[in-house]
Amino acid sequence: MRSFKPLLVLAVVVFAVFMWNRRATPPVPAAAPQVQSAAMPAPAARQTRNAAAPAAGLPSFLPPEAGDTLALIARGGPFPNRQDGVVFGNREGLLPAQPRGYYHEYTVATPGLDYRGARRIITGGNPPVVYYYTDDHYRTFRAFEVSR
């Protein structure tokens, strides 16, 4: 009779890889993106910002953790997630059209989650001159200003 030990080991490895990827990948919303461009304020001109007080002067719709993310962006990192700072493609066209590489995304921590969650800050320009916040994984965006 043939041994099933190698098949059992293979099944355990496949299951472990599946569970690891599932844990590391946040759920993606099934609904189609919603455009808020009519209500989105125009991007602000670049201003100076005090890194010692990252939350000072920020709009009330931003969670407190956004101040930490903005301080890291101002310092240039290091960032807690390897995806932070990558190019945001704006494939749905919800942000104003710009050349590829103009927008970059950064994670805003969500207390209680052990994965990135849905909250992001998108910056435009290098150094950043426009800022957008999404709390629904890129379905809607809100522009905001950061004083420098």
N, C-alpha and C positions, 0 to 999 in steps of 0.2 A: 504494500500500500504506500502511496506517495505521501510525503510530508507536506503539511500546509504551513509550516513555520515561516518560510520566506514570504508567502502571500500575506500572512498575518503581520509580519514586520513591515511590509510595503504598505498595507492598509493603515497601520498606525502612523507611519511617516506621512502619508498623504493627508490623513485626518489632522495631524499636528500642523502641517503647512497651511491647510485650509483654515483652521482656527486662528493661527497667527495672522494671516492676511485679513481675516474678518475682523479681528480686534484692531488692527492697524488702519483699517479703512473706514472713515466715517460714512454713515448712511447718506445716500444722495436723494434729495427730494424728488418725488415722481411728477409733481406738477410742473407745468411749463413756466418759464420766467415771466415775471410781471414787470412792465416798464413803468417807472415813476419819473420819467424825464420831464414831464410837465411841471411836477412839483419840486424837482431837484433844482436847488439854487445854482447859479453860475459859479464856476470855480473861482476861488479867491486868488488875489495876487500874493506872491510870497512875502511873508513877514518873518521877523526874527522871533525866536522862541527860547524860553528859559528852561533848560533841561533839568534844573533842580526842582521845578514844579510842573511835572508833566501834565497834571490834570487841570491846572489853572487856565481858565478861559475856554475850556472845551465845552461843547454843547451837552445839554442834559441827556440826549438820547444815547450818548456813548456810555458803555459800562465802565466802572472804575478800572478794570483791567486794561482798557484801551490806553490809559496813561502810561502803563508799563511798556506796552508795545511801542508807543510813540517815542518813548525815551530810548528804547533799543534802536529804533530806526534812526533817530538823531545821532546816536553814537556809532552807527554802522555795525551793530551786533556786539557780541555774539548772540545768535538767535536760538531759542530752545528747540525749534523744529527745523529739520533739514529743508523743508519746502519754503520756509520764510525767505523772502527776497527773490524768489523766482519770478520770471516774467508772467504777468497775467495777460492772457490772450484776448480778452474782451470779445470772444467769438460770437456771443449773442448780440453784440453791438449796443448794450445798455448804457455804456459810458460814451462820452464824445469820441469820435473817431480820431485815432492817433496812429503813428507808425508802430509796427511791432517792436517791442522792447521798451516802449514808453511807460507802460504800467507794470507795477510790481505788487505782489501780495504778501501779507504778513498775518500771522495767526493772532487773534485776541483770545487769550485763555478763557475757558469756561469752567468755573469752579465745579468740582464734582465729576467731571468727565476725565476718562483716562485715554482719550484720543483728542484730535484737534478741534472737533466740534465744527460749528457752522459760521462762527464769527470771524470776520476778516477786515483788515484795513488795506485798501488799495491806494497806492501812491502813484502819482504821475510826474514824470520828469526826473532828472538826475543833476543836482539834488532835487528832492520832491518839491513841487510847487502846488499840486492839487492833492486832496485827500478825499477818499470815499470810505464809507462804512457799510458793511452788509452783515446782518445777523441771521440771514436765511440762506446761506450758501450760494451767493451770487444771483438770487432771484430779484432782489431790489437793492438799490444803493441810495445812500444819503451823503451829499457833499458836506464837508465841514472845513473850517479854517484852523490852522495851527499857527500860533504866534511864535516867532523865532527870536 
